[in-house]
């Protein structure tokens, strides 16, 4: 069984002192907002904060990105414009710590297998080797997977339940050939479709992941439950609240089951990823909180009573992304490209 406190790699340097009004994404402030929300909900005692670790140097970013882009980003040149975030020296410095947080969280989960670990970060899974994209600066998953493989020889799986396909790993395979071992093909899990189709697809992917863990082909799991797959998000909309929470139960339930089958716990880290509510950002933070409380209840035997506190957002239809989701699901099954 896992221990009942989530080990959290957080430092103040991960966030801006003051966010820019130009930033639609709250990624630069999200780690701090998440920590403050947990305290306000009187749930902070379920988290153990570790703050004695260092940010990444340029060398780490060069594992997954061109020297031209790395140099340009940290110098604030035009190559960083596609990120969609207002650049500042403090923003550039914060990225060093968000990426390092993800690495240290995974590393801790491997060295301390009964710990559920948490990197309260986002802004990774759309970046490409030559540049950032869609509020993502550097492909943290790629950087960290390569570094973990170098350190431990372990392959990882990302269960990416963000509302948008996480392209960073697949787009980096030619640039980073060792990803074939560090993050094997088929284990960048991004369910397609919406509602029951999404849940059915996730079930199939989790079954495949369970078999890979039992065969010792996958050595650790990172669960990234983006809040933008919720129906009231401004950029997502695949799932109702109950369906979104069911995804949490499915993932943590599989982790518990496979841990029991093999007689030892699976190294598990959590990461937040997307969530966009300009009308009520606490709704985003509440979903992330609900996910982690479900994890503690299932994996650590807790009985925490927490219901997400969500403000309903008025939109023309409950699922404006449904048709696109079905189309994406059909393409995926026809081409087997993922």
C-alpha positions, 0 to 999 in steps of 0.5 A: 500500500502507498503512504498517505501523504503525497510527496510534492516537489514545489518551490516558490521559484516555480511561479511568477511573483506577478502574472501578466494580464496578457497570459490566458493560460494560468500555467505560470501561477498554477503551482502556487494557486494549487498549493494555496487552494489545498491549504484553503480547503484544509487538505494541505496535511495530506501533502509533504512539501520538498523544496530543497532541489535545484532548477535545470541548466541549459544542458538538460533542455538540450536533451530534447530541443535544438540549441537554437531554440534553447538559446533563443528562449532564455534570451527572450528572442522571437523564437519563443513567441509560439509559446503563447505566453508573455516572456520575462526573465522570471518566466524563463527562470521559472521554467527551469524549476517546473521541469526539474519538479517533474524530474524530481517527482518521478525520481522520488517515486522510483527511489521510494516506491510506496510514495505517491509523488506530485509535480504541481506543474503543466506547460509541457506536452505541446512543445516540439524540438525546435520550439514551444507551442500552445502555452508549452515552453519545453517538452518536459516529458521528453527531457525527463524521460530521457534523464530517468532512463539514463539514471535508472534504465527504466521506461515510463508511461504517461497517462495524459488525460488533458483535453488535448492530444499531447504531441511532444513525445511523438513529435520528438522521436526522430530528434531523440532516438532513445525515446524508443526505450525511455518512453516506448511507442504506445505508452503516451496514452491520450484517450480519443473521443468523448463521454463513453467512447473516451472511457472505453478507449481509456479502459483499453489503454489501461489494460495494455499498460497493466500488461506492460507493467507486469511484464516489466516493460514499463517501470514507472507511471506519470498520471497527468489528469488535465482539467480541460477534458471537463465539459465546462472548461473553455478549451476542452469539453469531453467529459461530465463531472462524473465521467471525469472523476470515473477516469481517476477511479479507473487509473488509480484502480488499475495501479492498485490492481497491478501493484497487488498482482506483482506484490510491489507498488508501481512508481507513481507520479502526478502532474496537473496539465491543462485547465482553463476557466477565466470565470472561475479558476477555482473550478480547475483547482477543485478538479485536480484536488478531487483527483488526488483525494480519489488517489489517496482513498484508493491507493492509501486506504484513506476515506477523505470526503471531498466533492469538487466545487464547480461553477457551471459555465453556460455554453451552447452545448454541453459537448462542443468538442464531441464531433471533433472527438469522434473524428479523432477517434476514428482516425486513430483507429483507422491509421493506428498512428498513436 
